[in-house]
Amino acid sequence: MNLTQLHDYYKETSGVVTDSRKLIQNCFFIALRGENFDGNQFAETAIAQGAKYALVDRPEIAEKSDRLLLVDNTLESLQELAQYHRNKLKAKIIALTGSNGKTTTKELIMSVLGKKFDTKATKGNLNNHIGVPLTLLDFDQNTEIGIVEMGANHQKEIDFLCQLAQPDIGLITNFGEAHLEGFGGVEGVIKGKSELYKYLSQIKGTIILNIDDSIQSKWESYSPHYTFGEDAKAYCRLEYLKRKSQPLAISTEGKTIESQLFGEYNYSNIAVAVALGKFFDLNLEQIEEGISGYRPTNNRSQIIHKGTNKITLDAYNANPSSMKASITSFVNNREKKGVVILGDMFELGTQTASAHQEILNLVVETNVEDILVVGKYFFKTQTQDPRVQYFSTLEEIKNFLIQNPFDKSDILIKGSRRMTLETLLEQL
């Protein structure tokens, strides 16, 4: 089956689905394989439950129905179909990657550009070799701007995703200590994430640069580019307004743009969205409306009030860079008794032990009253500070919180997704 035929089948459907538990009527079910599952086994059921077609790569299954379409490899076909579909789109494609803040930045950009254009973006964090194709196939001929989030944990992954998405515009939120095991250290992270800029330089796409970031500023010699930041040289000149215990705000051209975000690390995320608003000729009122209308969800820098406690829930992901940023912001803005609850970080390779010890040392140097750490990596750290309490499992810390409730406190919860620290809300 050639790509034209496959695309014709796709156009007859209501969209692509890879999880048989999330079928929609007349969808195109693509049977992917994983280490512990084989989607081919669910293809017939998918058809019976409303899928129009199912793409499979096992001949003995395909022969059971003419709506079961056979290819050599369903994953490769998904990727090739997405690339083919992207070439049919009229939309401008914006790609973004970075160590921290990708999803928040993506949602801010969508909120701003959506005030003027038909805008679609990556749903959730579908930002890998499967998620990016699904994102592209979600765009249609009415889409004017498509925003594609790209994640990576090893070299050449961003380059591969660029070949699929073929972005016209790109930006990197930052370079931090994330996925060190796969990238081989911070220098590897910089090299891997910069594959986006290298791709754009080859096709003469536009790079959106944070001029305040010394690592990114070296790309200023590339043309075309569009800079933003507090530096006077920036095309989009901004001022970050420092206001303790209030949502972040940015000033540009004499106008204050309010947000509903907390944490100084979000300044640059807001700034990107403002810069892209200006780049696409939105007026300041549209930009402000887009920024102020965005409310963080999904455990990303969420502010939650429970009883007399104010909780900063930032448990969607964690690496040394985001840990440091969250802790510093929390300490600088707290108004009541300070409680810091930290969970393990992952994919740090040989730096796992030292990174966790460094984070603990950082917290110990602050003036917060209570420090709770949970997970096998934090459990191995050492300190003589009596404020630190260790828990090896989530159940242990939950039991402690039930027996020792906090009140009238500012509480930071920060940890990797796999730690599921958001479940602690029930005990707080």
C-alpha positions in Angstrom: 0.0 0.0 0.0 1.5 3.4 -1.0 1.2 6.5 1.1 -1.4 8.1 -1.2 -3.7 5.2 -0.7 -3.0 5.1 3.1 -3.8 8.9 3.3 -7.0 8.4 1.3 -8.1 5.8 3.9 -7.1 8.2 6.7 -9.2 11.1 5.2 -12.3 8.9 5.4 -12.0 8.6 9.2 -12.7 10.8 12.1 -9.0 10.7 13.3 -6.2 8.4 14.4 -6.4 6.3 17.6 -3.7 4.0 18.9 -5.3 3.0 22.2 -8.2 0.6 21.8 -9.7 1.9 25.1 -10.1 5.4 23.6 -11.9 4.6 20.3 -14.1 7.2 18.7 -16.7 6.5 16.0 -15.3 6.0 12.5 -11.7 6.4 13.7 -8.6 5.0 12.2 -7.1 2.5 14.7 -3.4 1.9 14.3 -2.2 -1.2 16.0 1.2 -0.4 17.5 3.4 -2.9 19.3 5.3 -2.4 22.6 7.4 -4.4 25.0 4.3 -5.7 26.8 1.5 -5.4 24.3 0.6 -5.9 20.6 -2.1 -3.7 19.3 -2.8 -6.2 16.5 -4.7 -8.3 19.0 -7.2 -5.5 19.4 -7.7 -4.6 15.8 -10.8 -6.8 15.2 -12.4 -5.5 18.4 -11.7 -1.9 17.3 -13.6 -2.5 14.1 -16.5 -4.1 16.0 -16.6 -1.1 18.3 -16.8 1.5 15.6 -13.4 2.1 14.0 -13.7 2.5 10.3 -10.3 1.0 9.5 -7.5 -0.6 11.5 -3.9 -0.7 10.4 -2.1 -3.9 11.3 1.2 -5.6 10.5 0.3 -9.2 11.0 -1.0 -10.9 7.8 -3.1 -13.5 9.6 -5.1 -10.7 11.2 -5.4 -8.6 8.1 -7.0 -11.4 6.1 -10.0 -11.4 8.4 -11.6 -8.2 7.0 -11.1 -5.7 4.1 -11.2 -3.0 6.8 -8.0 -4.4 8.4 -5.2 -2.8 6.3 -1.9 -4.6 6.2 1.5 -2.8 6.2 5.0 -4.0 7.0 5.4 -2.0 10.2 2.6 0.0 11.7 4.8 2.5 13.6 6.8 3.4 10.5 3.6 3.7 8.5 2.2 6.0 11.2 5.3 8.2 11.0 5.3 8.2 7.1 1.6 9.0 7.0 2.1 11.9 9.4 4.9 13.3 7.3 2.9 12.9 4.1 -0.1 14.6 5.7 2.1 17.5 7.0 3.1 18.2 3.4 -0.5 18.6 2.5 -1.1 21.2 5.3 -1.2 25.0 4.8 -0.5 25.7 8.4 2.6 27.3 9.8 4.3 24.8 12.1 5.9 26.0 15.3 8.2 23.4 17.0 9.4 23.8 20.6 11.7 21.7 22.7 13.7 22.3 25.9 14.6 20.7 29.2 11.8 22.4 31.2 8.6 24.3 30.6 7.7 22.8 27.2 4.1 22.0 27.9 3.3 25.2 29.7 5.0 27.3 27.0 3.1 25.4 24.3 -0.3 26.0 26.0 0.6 29.7 26.5 1.4 30.1 22.8 -1.8 28.4 21.8 -3.8 30.6 24.2 -2.2 33.7 22.6 -2.2 32.8 18.9 -5.7 31.4 19.2 -7.0 34.9 19.7 -6.3 35.5 16.0 -5.7 32.2 14.2 -7.2 28.7 14.0 -4.6 27.1 16.2 -4.0 23.5 17.3 -1.2 22.0 19.4 0.2 18.9 20.9 -2.3 17.4 23.3 -0.9 16.7 26.7 2.7 15.6 26.4 2.4 13.5 23.2 5.8 14.7 22.1 7.8 11.6 21.1 8.2 9.5 18.0 4.5 8.4 18.4 3.1 11.6 19.8 4.4 13.9 17.2 2.9 11.9 14.3 -0.4 11.8 16.2 -0.2 15.6 16.7 0.4 16.2 13.0 -2.5 14.0 12.0 -4.8 16.0 14.3 -4.1 19.2 12.2 -6.4 19.8 9.2 -6.9 22.2 6.3 -8.5 24.7 8.6 -5.5 24.8 10.9 -3.6 28.0 10.4 -0.9 27.5 13.1 0.2 24.1 14.4 2.3 23.9 17.6 4.3 20.8 17.9 6.0 20.0 21.3 9.1 17.8 20.9 10.6 15.8 23.7 13.8 13.8 23.6 16.1 11.8 25.9 19.0 11.0 23.4 20.9 12.4 20.5 19.3 12.6 17.0 15.7 12.3 18.4 14.9 16.0 17.8 16.4 15.8 14.4 14.1 12.8 13.5 11.0 14.6 14.8 11.9 17.7 12.8 12.1 15.5 9.6 8.5 14.5 10.4 7.0 17.8 11.4 9.1 20.1 9.1 8.7 23.2 11.3 8.8 26.7 9.8 9.5 28.3 13.2 11.2 26.9 16.3 12.3 27.7 19.9 14.1 26.0 22.8 12.7 26.9 26.2 16.0 26.3 28.0 18.9 23.8 28.4 18.9 22.0 31.8 19.9 18.9 33.7 17.2 16.6 32.2 17.6 13.1 30.7 21.3 13.2 31.5 21.6 9.5 31.3 20.5 9.4 27.6 22.1 12.6 26.5 25.4 11.9 28.3 25.6 15.1 30.4 24.6 18.7 30.1 26.7 19.3 27.0 24.9 16.4 25.4 21.6 18.0 26.3 22.6 21.3 24.6 23.7 19.4 21.5 20.6 17.3 21.4 18.1 20.1 21.9 20.0 22.3 19.4 19.2 19.9 16.6 16.0 22.0 16.3 18.0 25.1 15.5 20.3 23.2 13.2 17.3 21.9 11.2 15.8 25.4 10.9 19.1 26.8 9.8 19.2 24.2 6.9 15.8 25.2 5.6 16.0 28.9 6.4 13.3 28.7 9.0 12.9 31.3 11.8 14.4 30.8 15.2 12.8 32.4 18.2 15.7 33.3 20.6 15.7 34.1 24.3 18.4 36.7 24.1 18.9 36.6 27.9 20.0 33.0 27.7 23.8 33.0 27.0 23.6 29.6 25.4 21.0 30.6 22.9 22.4 34.1 22.2 25.2 32.5 20.2 22.6 31.8 17.5 22.0 35.5 16.9 24.3 35.4 13.9 21.8 33.1 12.2 19.2 34.7 10.0 16.2 34.8 10.1 15.8 35.0 13.9 13.5 36.9 16.3 14.8 37.8 19.8 13.0 38.5 23.0 14.0 39.3 26.5 15.0 42.0 28.9 18.2 42.8 26.9 17.9 46.2 25.2 18.9 44.5 21.9 15.8 42.3 21.8 13.3 42.8 19.0 10.6 42.1 21.6 11.8 44.0 24.6 10.2 42.9 27.9 10.5 43.6 31.6 9.8 41.0 34.2 7.8 42.6 37.0 9.0 41.2 40.4 6.0 41.1 42.8 6.2 38.8 45.8 3.3 36.4 46.3 1.4 37.6 43.3 0.9 36.0 39.8 3.7 36.8 37.3 3.4 39.9 35.1 5.4 41.2 32.2 5.6 44.7 30.8 6.2 45.6 27.2 5.6 48.8 25.3 4.2 50.4 28.4 1.5 47.7 28.9 1.4 45.3 31.8 0.5 41.8 30.8 -0.9 39.8 33.8 -0.8 36.0 34.1 -2.2 33.4 36.5 1.2 31.7 36.8 3.5 31.6 39.8 7.2 30.8 39.9 9.9 33.0 38.4 10.9 30.1 36.1 7.7 30.8 34.2 8.7 34.3 33.2 10.5 33.0 30.1 7.6 30.8 29.2 5.3 33.8 29.2 7.8 35.8 27.3 7.9 33.3 24.5 4.2 33.5 24.0 4.3 37.3 24.1 7.1 37.4 21.5 5.3 35.0 19.2 2.1 37.1 19.5 4.1 40.1 18.4 5.8 38.1 15.7 2.4 37.1 14.2 1.2 40.8 14.5 -1.3 40.4 17.3 -2.1 43.5 19.2 -1.2 43.9 22.9 -4.8 43.5 23.9 -5.1 40.1 22.2 -1.7 39.0 23.7 -2.8 40.1 27.2 -6.1 38.3 26.8 -4.3 35.1 25.8 -1.8 35.2 28.7 -4.3 36.2 31.4 -6.8 33.6 30.3 -4.4 30.7 30.7 -4.7 28.8 33.9 -2.2 26.0 34.7 -3.5 22.5 35.2 -2.2 18.9 35.3 0.1 19.4 38.3 2.2 22.1 36.7 2.8 25.0 39.1 -0.7 24.7 40.3 -1.7 26.8 43.3 -4.2 24.9 45.5 -5.8 26.2 48.7 -6.8 23.5 51.2 -8.0 24.7 54.6 -5.3 27.1 55.9 -2.6 25.7 53.6 -1.5 27.1 50.3 0.0 24.3 48.2 2.3 24.8 45.1 1.8 21.5 43.2 4.6 21.0 40.7 4.6 17.2 40.4 4.3 16.8 36.6 8.1 16.3 36.1 11.4 17.0 37.8 15.1 17.3 37.1 17.9 19.1 38.9 17.3 22.4 36.9 13.5 22.5 37.5 14.0 21.4 41.2 16.4 24.3 41.8 14.1 26.8 40.1 11.0 25.6 42.0 12.7 25.6 45.4 14.2 29.1 44.9 10.9 30.6 43.7 9.0 29.0 46.6 11.4 30.2 49.2 11.4 33.8 47.8 7.6 34.0 47.7 6.4 32.1 50.8 4.5 34.1 53.4 3.7 31.4 56.0 5.5 28.4 57.6 7.4 26.7 54.8 7.1 23.0 54.0 9.0 21.4 51.1 8.1 17.9 50.0 10.4 16.5 47.3 10.3 13.2 45.4 12.9 11.4 43.4 14.2 12.4 40.0 14.9 9.9 37.2 17.1 9.4 34.1 20.1 11.0 35.7 22.5 8.1 35.1 25.8 8.3 37.0 24.8 11.7 38.4 21.8 10.3 40.2 23.3 10.2 43.7 25.2 13.5 43.5 22.2 15.3 42.0 19.8 14.3 44.8 22.4 15.2 47.4 22.9 18.6 45.8 19.2 19.3 45.8 18.9 18.3 49.5 21.9 20.6 50.3 20.1 23.4 48.6 16.9 23.0 50.6 18.8 22.7 53.8 20.4 26.1 53.2 17.0 27.7 53.0 14.9 28.9 56.0 11.9 26.6 55.5 10.6 24.9 58.6 10.0 21.3 57.4 11.7 19.2 54.7 10.2 15.9 53.6 11.9 13.7 51.0 10.6 10.5 49.5 11.9 7.9 47.2 14.8 5.4 47.0 17.3 8.1 45.7 16.5 10.8 48.2 16.5 8.1 50.9 20.2 7.6 50.3 21.1 11.2 50.8 22.7 12.4 54.0 22.3 15.4 56.3 22.5 16.2 60.0 19.7 18.8 59.7 16.8 17.8 62.0 14.3 19.5 59.7 14.8 16.7 57.1 12.6 13.6 57.4 13.1 10.6 55.1 10.5 8.3 53.5 11.3 5.4 51.2 7.8 5.0 49.8 4.8 7.1 49.1 2.7 5.1 51.6 5.2 6.0 54.4 4.9 9.7 53.8 1.1 9.5 53.4 0.8 7.9 56.8 3.1 10.5 58.3 1.0 13.3 56.9 -2.2 11.8 58.3 -0.7 11.6 61.8 1.1 14.9 61.6 -1.1 17.3 59.6 0.2 20.7 58.6 -1.8 23.9 58.9 -1.2 27.6 58.2 1.6 26.6 55.9 3.0 27.3 52.4 3.7 23.8 51.0 5.8 23.0 47.9 5.3 19.5 46.3 7.9 18.8 43.6 8.9 15.4 42.1 9.0 13.3 38.9 5.8 12.1 37.3 6.5 8.5 38.3 6.4 9.5 42.0 2.7 10.5 41.7 3.2 13.1 44.4 -0.2 14.7 43.5 -1.8 11.9 45.5 -0.5 13.5 48.7 -3.2 16.2 48.3 -5.6 13.8 50.0 -3.5 13.9 53.1 -2.8 17.6 53.2 
